[in-house]
Amino acid sequence: MARGEGDLVKAPHKKQTFTTQQMREFAACCDPVTGPEYFMRHFFYIQHPTKGQILYEPYGYQVGLIDTYHSNRFAIALMPRQTGKCVTGESLINIRNNTTGKVYDIPIERFYEYQKAIANNECPPDIEQYKRIE
């Protein structure tokens, strides 16, 4: 299959010219500190099932991973799928007190503190401030 002008991948050894703006963008992508994130935020696209090709918007943990990989040559991440990698301490979960019927929207880190205290027969932290106003 012959390569044409609409190809996404440049043929090997093909000469190409760049504009001044393209050279600035290339230099920004090559920056030793901010280059990987700059490239990811400006030139990295994903294929969405209904929207088609869209610019990738990384989560905070993904930016952190890219920085770790870039800064540490031998970094390894053992991260299985669907394990809540995008959940942060501020992520809210809701719980219902079966006795009172009250519903709470609690930051997940506070919820774990609450559960741990109950499991250890300790006084749990006050969660009244997280009560949902209905």
N, C-alpha and C positions, 0 to 999 in steps of 0.2 A: 504494500500500500504506500503510495507516494505521499510525502508530507506537503501540506499546503500552507497558505497564510493563516488559516483559522486554527492551526494546531496549538494545543496548550503547552506542548513540550518542544523546545528548540532542538532541531537536528544537531548532531554532534559536529563540531568544528565550523559551524555556520557563523559568519561574522555578523555583528549586530552593532548598531549605533544607539547611543543613549542621549536623552535631553539633559539639560542641567538639573531640572526637577527630578528626573529619574535617578541621577547620580546622587542627589541629596537624600532621596529615599533609600537608596542602596547604602549610603554611608550611615544613615540612622539605623538600618538593620544590622550593620557590622559593628555598631558600638559595643565594646566589650562588657559594659554593665547593663545597659537598657535595650540592646539590640534584639535579643530573643523575644522579649515582651512586645517591643515595637512591631516586629514582624508579625507576631501572632495577632495583634490588635488591628493591623492595617492590611495584611495580605493573606491571611489564613481564612479560607472559606469552608463551610460545611454544606452538605446537601440536605435540606429539610424536605420531609415527605410531601408537604403541601405548598410551601413557599419557594421551593427550588433552592438555588444557590444563595446563601446568606453569609455575611461576615460573621465570623466566630466571635462570641462574647464569652471569655473564660470566667469561671467562678474563681473566687479568691484562692481556694485550695489549689486550683489548677495553675494559677500564676505562681504560687509558692513552689509547686512541683517543678515548673519550668526553671525557676530561679535556682532551685536545688540541683537539678540536673546540669544546668549551665555552670554552676559554681563548684560542683563536686564531681570529678571525673568518674568516680566509682560508686555513684549513688544507685541504690536499688530500692524500688518501691514494690512491696508485696501487697497489692491492693485488689482484692476480688471485686467483682461487680456487685452492685446493689447493697453496699454495706454502709450507706449513709455518709459517704465522704463529703457530701455537700452540706451536711448538717453542721451547724456551728452552735456554740453555747447559747447564742441568742435565739436560736430556732424555737418557736413556740409549739407546745403540744397542749392539747386540752384534755382535761380530766373532769369527771363528774363524781362528786361525793354521793354515794348511793344512799346514805342516811339522810342528808339534808337536801339533796337534789341540786346543790350549788355546782356551777360549772366554772372551772378555772382555766385560764390561758397562761401557762407557766413556761418560762425559759427552760429548755431541756436540762441545762446544767443544774438549775435549782431543783428540778424534779428528781434528778438522781440523788442530790443531797437529801431531799425529803424521803425518798424510798430507803436510802441507806440508814437514816436515823430510825425509821420505823423498824427495819430489819434488825437493828442493834438494840431495840427497846430503849431508844433515847428520845428526847423531846425533839420532834421535827421542827424545822424552821417555819416561821409564820408565812403562809401563802395567801393571806386575806387580800393583800394588795393586788393579787393577780385575778381576783374574782371578776368574772364576766358580768358586765352591767347589761341586763336584758330589759 
